[in-house]
Amino acid sequence: MSAQPAPSGKKRINLALQGGGAHGAFTWGAIDALLADGRFEIAAVSGASAGAMNAVVLADGLREGGPDGARKQLEQFWRAVSLDGQLNEAQRSLFDAWLGAFDPLKFSERFWQSASSFVSPYDFNPLDINPLRSALVQLIDFDALRATDAVKLFIAATNVHTGRIKVFHRDELTVDMVMASACLPTLFKAVEIDDVPYWDGGYSGNPPLFPFFSETDCLDVILIQLDPIERPGTPDSAAEIMQRMNEITFNAPLLGEFRAIDFVARLIDDGRLKGTHYKKVRMHLIEGGKALAAYTADTKLQADYDLFKKLFALGRRAGEQFIADNYEAIGEKGTLNLRQYLD
């Protein structure tokens, strides 16, 4: 089924944004390429952790100033949380740790007293200082964002009690819900919403794809991926082992959704789902390949703007290359072969 273009004549797309600490600046660059191109209309965005931050900043920027406003707002956000930003010393220390928490070896240097003695955030961060909250509150008008109907938002968090995913929608979204999506339990207290505690959404959906299938009529989903699903070679150093463990952990929910999408697509192709509500989703991928993989986990600890700009430039080039290679296919067919990850 071919997609109908938006009334503007632009191609409609959904964006799925992975989490990954400072490497979320790559996602910023990829989004910037899509917005600068001018031929796309974003129907919906899903995200977890750093992906949720990018998603909310993007949606509020689009609400306030269209594509140019979104590009400006994303730049302001990454500037605000960099070493050149306006965070105080306590916030800066914790933000550095948040960026590096995806690298347990670096994290351990700060918050582990020994190999077997974990320091709880309820002890070392009793006031629950979170610099990301400050940056979001300053940039995002949540009242106005909830009231708009332009872009749908699906923000993932993980229910601490059940381990199941919770998806928050734009029309209910609060800063607490976004903070829940980025709540790494080794750094911050669980975020309670309606008396339910939540942790980082990356544990249960990184990012969630299923809301697109039932809550939008747009079939093209562009996944902006930060953690490689496949990495050649067997890690043997402690740092490499921990990095690969994290990549596998945070990609596991995504692979589960890939399998479901592929299964439904094959049933539709076989004519076994005629007359049902199931859709054949067209998946696409923007990823940094070897260039992004070369940025090891310890770079997720660095919060200087020069690094952010390098990752932004890498994402911008990847986005531009994706558009050059796949623009004609969007609205017609998927360009991501899911079977390569499932066989």
Buried (B, 14 or more C-beta within 10 A) or exposed (E): EEBEEBEEEBBBBBBBBBBBBBBBBBBBBBBBBBBBBEEBBBBBBBBBBBBBBBBBBBBBBBBBEEBEBBBEBBBBBBBBBBBEBEBEEEBBBBBBBBBBBBBBBBBBEBBBEEEEEEBEBEEEBEEBBBBBBBBBEEBBEBEEBBEBEEBBBBBBBBBBEEEEBBBBBBEEBBBBBBBBBBBBBBBBBBBEBEEBBBBBBBBBBBBBBBBBBEEBEBBBBBBBBBBBBEBEEEBEEEBBBBBBEBBEBBBBBBBEBBEBBBEBBEBBEEEEBEEEEBBBBBBBBBBBEEEBBEBEBBBBBBBEBEBBBBBBBBBBBBBBEBBEEBEEEBBEEBBBEBEEBEE
